Amino acid sequence: MTDAFPNPALGEPFLLTPGPLTTALSVKEAMLKDWGSWDDDFRAMTRALRDRLLALCGPGANHYDCVPIQGSGSYCVEAMLGSFVPRNGKVLVLANGAYGLRAAKTLEYLGRACHLLDKGDYLPPRGAEVADILAADPAITHVLAIHCETSSGILNPIEEIAEVTHAAGRKFLIDSMSAFGALPLDPIALNCTAFVSSANKCIEGVPGFGFVIARKDEIASAKGNSHSLALDVHAQWDTMEKTGQWRFTPPTHTVAAFMKALDLHEAEGGAPGRLARYTRNRDVMVEGMRALGFETLLADRWLSPIIVTFFCPADPAFRFQAFYDAMKARGFIIYPGKLTVVDSFRVGCIGRMDDDIMRRVVAAAGEALTEMGVASAAPPASALEERRKLAA
Ligand SMILES: *Cc1c(COP(=O)(O)O)cnc(C)c1O
């Protein structure tokens, strides 16, 4: 009962954001207990955490292991890059938004060579162009793809990228932060060296740690690669294997909450169940917003069930801040857009919310437009022109 949608016990707004996101009451309640990090009970919890995350990769993933890392998702991206890319390695970063660019920036800090394929705000990197780059530059050792680029909400074509990467004999790394736990990710089929995700995205936990899932042989040979003590995946793994403990203070309450979140994930039918709910959330929300006159940045083919970017209306009565405030007053926190060319905003589909709540989101958006005196939610012609570039 306590986890019903909407959560009746709290007069809090729903977070239509891609993490931190709205969590179940029972997930929050799981944080009411203190844990000793060295204690057997917490060690058992860490063991179960790793096993359960690995189990989400399918039954054949026994040559992979899961290494949790303290911090936010970016800490895990940095840990993965610093640990699996040797100092003389070179990474092809496939960017179409803020998270791809952040990964390239991370490599710059780490002093690892990087070839950046920057597709701009949202165009997807395609297999053929990746194959061309790999053929032209034999120094590239790894390819990094962003699974769902959360800044536009595009679902990138990781299967075709995986295929050409494998065919070219290079290693494949994935930032699946906002996708793992909902969208299918089979590291074996993708020939993936390592991928990362974090506690506060599709598993619907609270922030505080992320995790690297990597081939065991790659973890073993990552010894000595890392630029960083705290972000050394091999060292964290080695300590966890030997002692069952995290090397430094673990986010105990966050881990306890995450175990509860994993229970709810399992009860919902695992990733397929969650994907079904997020997809319904998206479909109901997008259909309703389109009926109000809003337009999505992306054509349906590229829309993820994670977060959706809408163009801001051209009507001069529309101002994002007023729209945001009107939505918040109705119990919904939306997200500003991240496009550089046109004004936009984003609405997340993930977190402890269902399609009934999405219908209320649409109703609130309609009321907000009326309150602002916006006659039409149609975007400016320049926005639609921008979208036409996304043919194919
Ligand atoms: C959330 C997210 C990250 C990590 O962001 P943090 O703010 O460090 O948690 C990285 N990549 C993607 C695609 C994300 O959605």
The ligand as an ORCA input file, in Angstrom:
! r2SCAN-3c Opt
* xyz 0 1
  C      22.864     10.910    -15.049
  C      23.834     10.607    -16.123
  C      25.226     10.607    -15.876
  C      25.835     10.906    -14.545
  O      25.489     12.117    -14.037
  P      25.742     12.444    -12.490
  O      25.155     13.817    -12.366
  O      27.175     12.403    -12.246
  O      25.004     11.403    -11.718
  C      26.064     10.223    -16.902
  N      25.595      9.891    -18.109
  C      24.269      9.886    -18.384
  C      23.823      9.484    -19.753
  C      23.346     10.249    -17.405
  O      22.032     10.238    -17.674
*
